[in-house]
Amino acid sequence: MMTAMTSLFLVLSVIVTGLYAGIMLTFLIAIMPGLAELTDEQFTAAMRRFNEKVPGPLFLVLFLGVVALPAAALFTGLGEHDEVAGPALVGALVCVVAGHLVTIAGNIPLNNALAKSEGGDDSAARQAFEPRWNTFHQVRTAFVLAACVLLAIAL
């Protein structure tokens, strides 16, 4: 039986990870396909503006919360988790950390390169950015969706 604190961390983990997964999925299935239809100049301008706005305070709460809350649920509940919840929590934590590593090593450097290319050749900037960014984004979206499912199982 989990303590109230562990249960609270687990419920908050599911909520925050679900919200974060929703953002990732929205970019994957709606925003990026919509942007794909824009001209190079429109696409690069739009992505530069997204990249300026996304790492705001509310996004950072979600970005950090998807790691901190499952970790808190895991560590406050050491010895309390059953044979399903414990491994599911560990798996979720591995998934969100892996997704963040993809973001840090893949998406953020591409975002920075796109920002630095402003005023240059938008066609070349888009070609260097879009396919790779989308691939990294698909991977991190899969990781966070898997984490959300695992957290729901742990709950």
Secondary structure by P-SEA (a helix, b strand, c coil): cccaaaaaaaaaaaaaaaaaaaaaaaaacccccccccccaaaaaaaaaaaaaccccaaaaaaaaaacaaaaaaaaaacccccccaaaaaaaaaaaaaaaaaaaaacaaaaaaaaaaaccccaaaaaaaccaaaaaaaaaaaaaaaaaaaaaaaac
